[in-house]
Amino acid sequence: MITDDIADFAGRLPSFGALMGLDLGTETIGVAVTDGMRSVATPLETIRRKKFGIDADRLLAIAGDRAITGIILGLPLNMDGSEGPRCQSTRAFAQNLSGRTDLPIGFWDERLSTVAAERALLEADTSRKRRSEVIDHVAASYILQGALDRLSHMERSQ
């Protein structure tokens, strides 16, 4: 099940269980995960994209190994909030992935997540080579943490 609405996504999740966040690029997929209590997003790995089936198998293996209960995909909106070709590609990926899993899939606005990740890595005095190795999964953790913070706020408001 795919949803654009974070409240609808939250309604499809069990009370506890880890989530996985994805930063989908043309060459790589950044992967981040949460703890079972969904309090913090942690960068996990960057997958070099091959074919959809291979990429999906790797993602679903991670989901199985980590008892993932839902997937958040970063949605690369334009700065004005409109959707372009990258959004269409992300939505197509989500549609294809949903055909291979029953996990709920939600979207989260990823604007500036890579910029924030780059800034954090620069502040940590990370070398250029190391930044290029980790930027995608650090960006995935920013995307996932944003969704987690919103989910947490929704729970407190109820």
Backbone as JSON Lines, residues from 0, in Angstrom:
{"i":0,"aa":"M","n":[0.84,-1.19,0.0],"ca":[0.0,0.0,0.0],"c":[0.88,1.25,0.0]}
{"i":1,"aa":"I","n":[0.62,2.12,-0.94],"ca":[1.38,3.37,-1.07],"c":[0.48,4.53,-0.7]}
{"i":2,"aa":"T","n":[1.01,5.47,0.07],"ca":[0.24,6.64,0.45],"c":[1.1,7.9,0.43]}
{"i":3,"aa":"D","n":[0.5,9.0,0.03],"ca":[1.16,10.32,0.07],"c":[0.98,10.98,1.43]}
{"i":4,"aa":"D","n":[-0.06,10.58,2.14],"ca":[-0.42,11.23,3.39],"c":[0.24,10.53,4.57]}
{"i":5,"aa":"I","n":[1.02,11.27,5.35],"ca":[1.76,10.66,6.46],"c":[0.81,10.13,7.53]}
{"i":6,"aa":"A","n":[-0.35,10.76,7.7],"ca":[-1.32,10.27,8.68],"c":[-1.89,8.92,8.23]}
{"i":7,"aa":"D","n":[-2.15,8.77,6.96],"ca":[-2.64,7.5,6.42],"c":[-1.55,6.43,6.57]}
{"i":8,"aa":"F","n":[-0.31,6.81,6.29],"ca":[0.83,5.9,6.46],"c":[0.9,5.43,7.92]}
{"i":9,"aa":"A","n":[0.8,6.38,8.85],"ca":[0.87,6.06,10.28],"c":[-0.24,5.09,10.67]}
{"i":10,"aa":"G","n":[-1.42,5.26,10.09],"ca":[-2.54,4.39,10.41],"c":[-2.36,2.96,9.93]}
{"i":11,"aa":"R","n":[-1.43,2.76,9.03],"ca":[-1.18,1.41,8.49],"c":[-0.03,0.7,9.2]}
{"i":12,"aa":"L","n":[0.58,1.39,10.16],"ca":[1.72,0.82,10.89],"c":[1.28,0.17,12.19]}
{"i":13,"aa":"P","n":[1.98,-0.88,12.62],"ca":[1.76,-1.39,13.98],"c":[2.29,-0.36,14.98]}
{"i":14,"aa":"S","n":[1.95,-0.51,16.24],"ca":[2.37,0.46,17.26],"c":[3.89,0.56,17.38]}
{"i":15,"aa":"F","n":[4.57,-0.55,17.21],"ca":[6.02,-0.57,17.33],"c":[6.62,-1.26,16.12]}
{"i":16,"aa":"G","n":[7.87,-1.03,15.89],"ca":[8.57,-1.69,14.8],"c":[9.38,-0.69,13.99]}
{"i":17,"aa":"A","n":[10.49,-1.14,13.5],"ca":[11.42,-0.29,12.77],"c":[10.87,0.15,11.42]}
{"i":18,"aa":"L","n":[11.33,1.3,10.97],"ca":[11.03,1.81,9.64],"c":[12.32,1.91,8.85]}
{"i":19,"aa":"M","n":[12.17,1.91,7.54],"ca":[13.32,2.08,6.64],"c":[13.08,3.32,5.79]}
{"i":20,"aa":"G","n":[14.11,4.13,5.64],"ca":[14.03,5.32,4.8],"c":[14.95,5.17,3.61]}
{"i":21,"aa":"L","n":[14.49,5.64,2.44],"ca":[15.27,5.51,1.21],"c":[15.45,6.86,0.54]}
{"i":22,"aa":"D","n":[16.68,7.12,0.13],"ca":[17.0,8.27,-0.71],"c":[17.35,7.69,-2.07]}
{"i":23,"aa":"L","n":[16.4,7.77,-2.98],"ca":[16.51,7.12,-4.28],"c":[17.21,8.05,-5.27]}
{"i":24,"aa":"G","n":[18.37,7.62,-5.74],"ca":[19.09,8.37,-6.76],"c":[19.13,7.58,-8.05]}
{"i":25,"aa":"T","n":[19.72,8.16,-9.08],"ca":[19.79,7.46,-10.36],"c":[20.84,6.37,-10.33]}
{"i":26,"aa":"E","n":[21.89,6.53,-9.52],"ca":[22.97,5.54,-9.46],"c":[23.03,4.78,-8.14]}
{"i":27,"aa":"T","n":[22.44,5.35,-7.09],"ca":[22.52,4.74,-5.76],"c":[21.18,4.86,-5.03]}
{"i":28,"aa":"I","n":[21.05,4.05,-3.99],"ca":[19.92,4.16,-3.06],"c":[20.52,4.25,-1.66]}
{"i":29,"aa":"G","n":[20.3,5.38,-1.0],"ca":[20.72,5.52,0.39],"c":[19.68,4.88,1.28]}
{"i":30,"aa":"V","n":[20.14,4.12,2.27],"ca":[19.24,3.38,3.16],"c":[19.53,3.78,4.61]}
{"i":31,"aa":"A","n":[18.46,4.1,5.33],"ca":[18.55,4.36,6.77],"c":[17.46,3.56,7.45]}
{"i":32,"aa":"V","n":[17.64,3.27,8.73],"ca":[16.66,2.5,9.5],"c":[16.45,3.15,10.86]}
{"i":33,"aa":"T","n":[15.34,2.79,11.5],"ca":[15.09,3.25,12.86],"c":[15.23,2.08,13.82]}
{"i":34,"aa":"D","n":[15.2,2.41,15.08],"ca":[15.08,1.4,16.12],"c":[13.6,1.0,16.19]}
{"i":35,"aa":"G","n":[13.3,-0.02,16.94],"ca":[11.92,-0.52,17.04],"c":[10.95,0.47,17.66]}
{"i":36,"aa":"M","n":[11.46,1.38,18.46],"ca":[10.6,2.39,19.09],"c":[10.43,3.63,18.2]}
{"i":37,"aa":"R","n":[11.11,3.63,17.08],"ca":[11.03,4.72,16.09],"c":[11.44,6.06,16.67]}
{"i":38,"aa":"S","n":[12.53,6.06,17.43],"ca":[12.97,7.32,18.03],"c":[14.09,7.98,17.24]}
{"i":39,"aa":"V","n":[14.91,7.2,16.56],"ca":[16.04,7.81,15.85],"c":[16.32,7.06,14.55]}
{"i":40,"aa":"A","n":[16.65,7.84,13.52],"ca":[17.02,7.27,12.23],"c":[18.54,7.14,12.17]}
{"i":41,"aa":"T","n":[19.01,6.02,11.68],"ca":[20.44,5.75,11.59],"c":[20.82,5.4,10.15]}
{"i":42,"aa":"P","n":[21.82,6.08,9.6],"ca":[22.29,5.71,8.26],"c":[22.78,4.27,8.25]}
{"i":43,"aa":"L","n":[22.44,3.51,7.21],"ca":[22.82,2.11,7.18],"c":[23.8,1.8,6.06]}
{"i":44,"aa":"E","n":[23.39,2.02,4.81],"ca":[24.27,1.7,3.7],"c":[23.81,2.4,2.43]}
{"i":45,"aa":"T","n":[24.67,2.39,1.45],"ca":[24.34,2.88,0.11],"c":[24.42,1.7,-0.84]}
{"i":46,"aa":"I","n":[23.34,1.51,-1.57],"ca":[23.26,0.42,-2.55],"c":[23.55,1.0,-3.93]}
{"i":47,"aa":"R","n":[24.5,0.43,-4.63],"ca":[24.74,0.79,-6.04],"c":[23.64,0.18,-6.87]}
{"i":48,"aa":"R","n":[22.91,1.02,-7.59],"ca":[21.78,0.52,-8.37],"c":[22.25,-0.34,-9.53]}
{"i":49,"aa":"K","n":[21.51,-1.42,-9.74],"ca":[21.76,-2.32,-10.85],"c":[20.46,-2.41,-11.65]}
{"i":50,"aa":"K","n":[19.72,-3.49,-11.47],"ca":[18.4,-3.64,-12.05],"c":[17.39,-3.56,-10.92]}
{"i":51,"aa":"F","n":[16.15,-3.2,-11.25],"ca":[15.14,-3.06,-10.21],"c":[15.04,-4.31,-9.35]}
{"i":52,"aa":"G","n":[14.97,-5.49,-9.97],"ca":[14.8,-6.74,-9.23],"c":[15.92,-6.97,-8.22]}
{"i":53,"aa":"I","n":[17.14,-6.69,-8.61],"ca":[18.29,-6.86,-7.71],"c":[18.22,-5.85,-6.58]}
{"i":54,"aa":"D","n":[17.9,-4.6,-6.93],"ca":[17.79,-3.55,-5.91],"c":[16.67,-3.87,-4.92]}
{"i":55,"aa":"A","n":[15.52,-4.28,-5.43],"ca":[14.39,-4.61,-4.58],"c":[14.71,-5.8,-3.67]}
{"i":56,"aa":"D","n":[15.38,-6.81,-4.21],"ca":[15.77,-7.96,-3.4],"c":[16.64,-7.53,-2.22]}
{"i":57,"aa":"R","n":[17.59,-6.64,-2.48],"ca":[18.48,-6.16,-1.4],"c":[17.68,-5.39,-0.35]}
{"i":58,"aa":"L","n":[16.81,-4.5,-0.81],"ca":[16.01,-3.71,0.12],"c":[15.09,-4.59,0.96]}
{"i":59,"aa":"L","n":[14.48,-5.57,0.33],"ca":[13.57,-6.44,1.07],"c":[14.33,-7.4,1.99]}
{"i":60,"aa":"A","n":[15.58,-7.72,1.64],"ca":[16.41,-8.51,2.55],"c":[16.73,-7.7,3.8]}
{"i":61,"aa":"I","n":[17.06,-6.43,3.62],"ca":[17.3,-5.55,4.77],"c":[16.03,-5.46,5.62]}
{"i":62,"aa":"A","n":[14.89,-5.27,4.94],"ca":[13.62,-5.16,5.66],"c":[13.34,-6.42,6.48]}
{"i":63,"aa":"G","n":[13.61,-7.57,5.91],"ca":[13.39,-8.83,6.64],"c":[14.34,-9.0,7.8]}
{"i":64,"aa":"D","n":[15.63,-8.7,7.57],"ca":[16.64,-8.85,8.61],"c":[16.39,-7.93,9.8]}
{"i":65,"aa":"R","n":[15.81,-6.77,9.53],"ca":[15.64,-5.75,10.57],"c":[14.2,-5.61,11.04]}
{"i":66,"aa":"A","n":[13.34,-6.53,10.64],"ca":[11.93,-6.52,11.03],"c":[11.28,-5.16,10.75]}
{"i":67,"aa":"I","n":[11.5,-4.66,9.55],"ca":[10.96,-3.36,9.13],"c":[9.45,-3.48,8.99]}
{"i":68,"aa":"T","n":[8.72,-2.44,9.47],"ca":[7.26,-2.44,9.41],"c":[6.71,-1.43,8.4]}
{"i":69,"aa":"G","n":[7.56,-0.59,7.84],"ca":[7.12,0.39,6.86],"c":[8.32,1.05,6.19]}
{"i":70,"aa":"I","n":[8.09,1.6,4.99],"ca":[9.16,2.21,4.2],"c":[8.78,3.65,3.86]}
{"i":71,"aa":"I","n":[9.7,4.56,4.12],"ca":[9.56,5.97,3.73],"c":[10.51,6.24,2.58]}
{"i":72,"aa":"L","n":[9.95,6.72,1.48],"ca":[10.75,7.09,0.31],"c":[10.82,8.6,0.21]}
{"i":73,"aa":"G","n":[12.03,9.13,0.07],"ca":[12.17,10.56,-0.13],"c":[11.58,10.96,-1.47]}
{"i":74,"aa":"L","n":[10.71,11.97,-1.47],"ca":[10.08,12.44,-2.7],"c":[10.78,13.72,-3.13]}
{"i":75,"aa":"P","n":[11.49,13.69,-4.27],"ca":[12.3,14.84,-4.69],"c":[11.48,15.94,-5.38]}
{"i":76,"aa":"L","n":[10.7,16.65,-4.57],"ca":[9.9,17.75,-5.1],"c":[10.8,18.89,-5.57]}
{"i":77,"aa":"N","n":[10.32,19.64,-6.53],"ca":[11.01,20.86,-6.94],"c":[10.89,21.88,-5.81]}
{"i":78,"aa":"M","n":[11.73,22.89,-5.82],"ca":[11.73,23.87,-4.74],"c":[10.38,24.6,-4.61]}
{"i":79,"aa":"D","n":[9.62,24.7,-5.71],"ca":[8.31,25.33,-5.65],"c":[7.2,24.36,-5.24]}
{"i":80,"aa":"G","n":[7.58,23.12,-4.91],"ca":[6.62,22.12,-4.46],"c":[6.01,21.29,-5.58]}
{"i":81,"aa":"S","n":[6.33,21.6,-6.81],"ca":[5.79,20.83,-7.94],"c":[6.58,19.54,-8.12]}
{"i":82,"aa":"E","n":[5.99,18.63,-8.89],"ca":[6.64,17.35,-9.15],"c":[7.2,17.34,-10.57]}
{"i":83,"aa":"G","n":[8.42,16.84,-10.68],"ca":[9.06,16.72,-11.98],"c":[9.35,15.27,-12.31]}
{"i":84,"aa":"P","n":[10.23,15.04,-13.28],"ca":[10.55,13.67,-13.72],"c":[11.12,12.79,-12.6]}
{"i":85,"aa":"R","n":[11.9,13.37,-11.69],"ca":[12.47,12.56,-10.59],"c":[11.37,12.05,-9.66]}
{"i":86,"aa":"C","n":[10.34,12.85,-9.44],"ca":[9.2,12.39,-8.63],"c":[8.48,11.25,-9.33]}
{"i":87,"aa":"Q","n":[8.3,11.38,-10.63],"ca":[7.65,10.31,-11.39],"c":[8.44,9.02,-11.28]}
{"i":88,"aa":"S","n":[9.75,9.12,-11.36],"ca":[10.62,7.95,-11.24],"c":[10.51,7.33,-9.85]}
{"i":89,"aa":"T","n":[10.47,8.17,-8.82],"ca":[10.34,7.69,-7.44],"c":[8.99,7.0,-7.24]}
{"i":90,"aa":"R","n":[7.95,7.59,-7.77],"ca":[6.61,6.99,-7.63],"c":[6.54,5.64,-8.37]}
{"i":91,"aa":"A","n":[7.18,5.57,-9.53],"ca":[7.21,4.31,-10.28],"c":[7.97,3.24,-9.5]}
{"i":92,"aa":"F","n":[9.09,3.63,-8.87],"ca":[9.86,2.7,-8.04],"c":[8.99,2.19,-6.9]}
{"i":93,"aa":"A","n":[8.28,3.1,-6.24],"ca":[7.4,2.71,-5.12],"c":[6.31,1.75,-5.6]}
{"i":94,"aa":"Q","n":[5.74,2.04,-6.75],"ca":[4.69,1.17,-7.3],"c":[5.23,-0.23,-7.57]}
{"i":95,"aa":"N","n":[6.41,-0.3,-8.18],"ca":[7.03,-1.6,-8.46],"c":[7.38,-2.33,-7.17]}
{"i":96,"aa":"L","n":[7.91,-1.6,-6.19],"ca":[8.28,-2.21,-4.91],"c":[7.04,-2.73,-4.18]}
{"i":97,"aa":"S","n":[5.95,-1.99,-4.26],"ca":[4.71,-2.4,-3.57],"c":[4.16,-3.71,-4.14]}
{"i":98,"aa":"G","n":[4.53,-4.02,-5.37],"ca":[4.13,-5.3,-5.95],"c":[4.9,-6.48,-5.39]}
{"i":99,"aa":"R","n":[5.95,-6.19,-4.64],"ca":[6.79,-7.26,-4.09],"c":[6.73,-7.36,-2.57]}
{"i":100,"aa":"T","n":[5.99,-6.44,-1.93],"ca":[5.9,-6.45,-0.47],"c":[4.56,-5.91,-0.02]}
{"i":101,"aa":"D","n":[4.13,-6.34,1.17],"ca":[2.9,-5.82,1.77],"c":[3.19,-4.67,2.72]}
{"i":102,"aa":"L","n":[4.46,-4.31,2.89],"ca":[4.8,-3.21,3.79],"c":[4.2,-1.91,3.27]}
{"i":103,"aa":"P","n":[3.67,-1.09,4.19],"ca":[3.18,0.22,3.76],"c":[4.36,1.08,3.28]}
{"i":104,"aa":"I","n":[4.12,1.85,2.23],"ca":[5.14,2.74,1.67],"c":[4.58,4.15,1.69]}
{"i":105,"aa":"G","n":[5.34,5.06,2.28],"ca":[4.94,6.46,2.33],"c":[6.02,7.34,1.73]}
{"i":106,"aa":"F","n":[5.65,8.57,1.43],"ca":[6.6,9.53,0.87],"c":[6.85,10.65,1.86]}
{"i":107,"aa":"W","n":[8.06,11.2,1.8],"ca":[8.41,12.35,2.62],"c":[9.2,13.33,1.76]}
{"i":108,"aa":"D","n":[8.86,14.59,1.86],"ca":[9.52,15.65,1.1],"c":[11.02,15.63,1.42]}
{"i":109,"aa":"E","n":[11.83,15.41,0.4],"ca":[13.27,15.32,0.64],"c":[14.04,16.58,0.24]}
{"i":110,"aa":"R","n":[13.33,17.66,-0.06],"ca":[14.03,18.88,-0.45],"c":[15.08,19.25,0.59]}
{"i":111,"aa":"L","n":[16.26,19.5,0.11],"ca":[17.4,19.94,0.92],"c":[17.98,18.89,1.86]}
{"i":112,"aa":"S","n":[17.51,17.65,1.8],"ca":[18.07,16.62,2.68],"c":[19.54,16.36,2.35]}
{"i":113,"aa":"T","n":[19.9,16.33,1.08],"ca":[21.3,16.11,0.71],"c":[22.15,17.31,1.13]}
{"i":114,"aa":"V","n":[21.61,18.51,1.02],"ca":[22.33,19.71,1.46],"c":[22.59,19.63,2.96]}
{"i":115,"aa":"A","n":[21.57,19.26,3.74],"ca":[21.73,19.12,5.19],"c":[22.75,18.04,5.54]}
{"i":116,"aa":"A","n":[22.7,16.92,4.83],"ca":[23.65,15.84,5.08],"c":[25.07,16.28,4.75]}
{"i":117,"aa":"E","n":[25.23,16.96,3.63],"ca":[26.56,17.47,3.23],"c":[27.1,18.44,4.27]}
{"i":118,"aa":"R","n":[26.24,19.32,4.75],"ca":[26.65,20.31,5.76],"c":[27.09,19.6,7.05]}
{"i":119,"aa":"A","n":[26.33,18.6,7.47],"ca":[26.68,17.86,8.69],"c":[28.01,17.14,8.52]}
{"i":120,"aa":"L","n":[28.24,16.55,7.36],"ca":[29.5,15.85,7.12],"c":[30.68,16.82,7.04]}
{"i":121,"aa":"L","n":[30.46,18.0,6.49],"ca":[31.51,19.02,6.47],"c":[31.84,19.48,7.88]}
{"i":122,"aa":"E","n":[30.81,19.69,8.7],"ca":[31.03,20.1,10.09],"c":[31.77,19.03,10.87]}
{"i":123,"aa":"A","n":[31.59,17.77,10.5],"ca":[32.28,16.67,11.15],"c":[33.68,16.47,10.57]}
{"i":124,"aa":"D","n":[34.08,17.38,9.67],"ca":[35.41,17.35,9.05],"c":[35.66,16.03,8.32]}
{"i":125,"aa":"T","n":[34.63,15.55,7.63],"ca":[34.72,14.32,6.87],"c":[35.43,14.6,5.55]}
{"i":126,"aa":"S","n":[36.34,13.73,5.17],"ca":[37.09,13.92,3.92],"c":[36.14,13.86,2.72]}
{"i":127,"aa":"R","n":[36.57,14.46,1.62],"ca":[35.76,14.47,0.4],"c":[35.45,13.04,-0.06]}
{"i":128,"aa":"K","n":[36.46,12.17,0.0],"ca":[36.25,10.78,-0.42],"c":[35.21,10.09,0.46]}
{"i":129,"aa":"R","n":[35.34,10.27,1.77],"ca":[34.4,9.63,2.69],"c":[32.99,10.21,2.52]}
{"i":130,"aa":"R","n":[32.89,11.53,2.31],"ca":[31.58,12.15,2.08],"c":[30.88,11.52,0.89]}
{"i":131,"aa":"S","n":[31.63,11.3,-0.19],"ca":[31.01,10.72,-1.39],"c":[30.54,9.29,-1.14]}
{"i":132,"aa":"E","n":[31.19,8.6,-0.2],"ca":[30.8,7.22,0.12],"c":[29.54,7.15,0.98]}
{"i":133,"aa":"V","n":[29.32,8.16,1.82],"ca":[28.25,8.06,2.82],"c":[27.1,9.04,2.61]}
{"i":134,"aa":"I","n":[27.24,9.99,1.7],"ca":[26.24,11.06,1.57],"c":[24.83,10.53,1.35]}
{"i":135,"aa":"D","n":[24.67,9.48,0.55],"ca":[23.33,8.99,0.22],"c":[22.62,8.38,1.43]}
{"i":136,"aa":"H","n":[23.32,7.57,2.22],"ca":[22.62,6.99,3.36],"c":[22.5,7.98,4.52]}
{"i":137,"aa":"V","n":[23.37,8.99,4.58],"ca":[23.17,10.06,5.56],"c":[21.95,10.89,5.15]}
{"i":138,"aa":"A","n":[21.79,11.17,3.86],"ca":[20.6,11.89,3.38],"c":[19.33,11.07,3.66]}
{"i":139,"aa":"A","n":[19.41,9.75,3.5],"ca":[18.26,8.89,3.81],"c":[17.88,9.01,5.28]}
{"i":140,"aa":"S","n":[18.88,9.15,6.15],"ca":[18.56,9.29,7.58],"c":[17.9,10.63,7.87]}
{"i":141,"aa":"Y","n":[18.27,11.69,7.14],"ca":[17.6,12.99,7.3],"c":[16.14,12.89,6.86]}
{"i":142,"aa":"I","n":[15.91,12.22,5.74],"ca":[14.54,12.01,5.25],"c":[13.73,11.24,6.28]}
{"i":143,"aa":"L","n":[14.28,10.14,6.75],"ca":[13.58,9.28,7.7],"c":[13.35,9.99,9.03]}
{"i":144,"aa":"Q","n":[14.33,10.75,9.49],"ca":[14.17,11.46,10.76],"c":[13.08,12.51,10.67]}
{"i":145,"aa":"G","n":[12.97,13.17,9.52],"ca":[11.89,14.14,9.33],"c":[10.52,13.47,9.45]}
{"i":146,"aa":"A","n":[10.38,12.31,8.82],"ca":[9.12,11.57,8.91],"c":[8.88,11.1,10.34]}
{"i":147,"aa":"L","n":[9.92,10.62,11.01],"ca":[9.79,10.17,12.41],"c":[9.32,11.3,13.31]}
{"i":148,"aa":"D","n":[9.92,12.47,13.12],"ca":[9.55,13.63,13.94],"c":[8.08,13.98,13.73]}
{"i":149,"aa":"R","n":[7.62,13.91,12.5],"ca":[6.21,14.21,12.2],"c":[5.31,13.14,12.82]}
{"i":150,"aa":"L","n":[5.68,11.87,12.69],"ca":[4.89,10.79,13.3],"c":[4.81,10.96,14.82]}
{"i":151,"aa":"S","n":[5.93,11.3,15.43],"ca":[5.98,11.49,16.88],"c":[5.08,12.66,17.3]}
{"i":152,"aa":"H","n":[5.11,13.74,16.54],"ca":[4.27,14.91,16.82],"c":[2.79,14.55,16.71]}
{"i":153,"aa":"M","n":[2.47,13.73,15.7],"ca":[1.07,13.3,15.52],"c":[0.6,12.47,16.7]}
{"i":154,"aa":"E","n":[1.46,11.61,17.23],"ca":[1.11,10.78,18.37],"c":[0.88,11.62,19.62]}
{"i":155,"aa":"R","n":[1.73,12.64,19.81],"ca":[1.59,13.51,20.99],"c":[0.32,14.36,20.91]}
{"i":156,"aa":"S","n":[-0.11,14.67,19.67],"ca":[-1.29,15.53,19.49],"c":[-2.59,14.77,19.72]}
{"i":157,"aa":"Q","n":[-2.54,13.46,19.73],"ca":[-3.77,12.68,19.87],"c":[-4.17,12.51,21.31]}
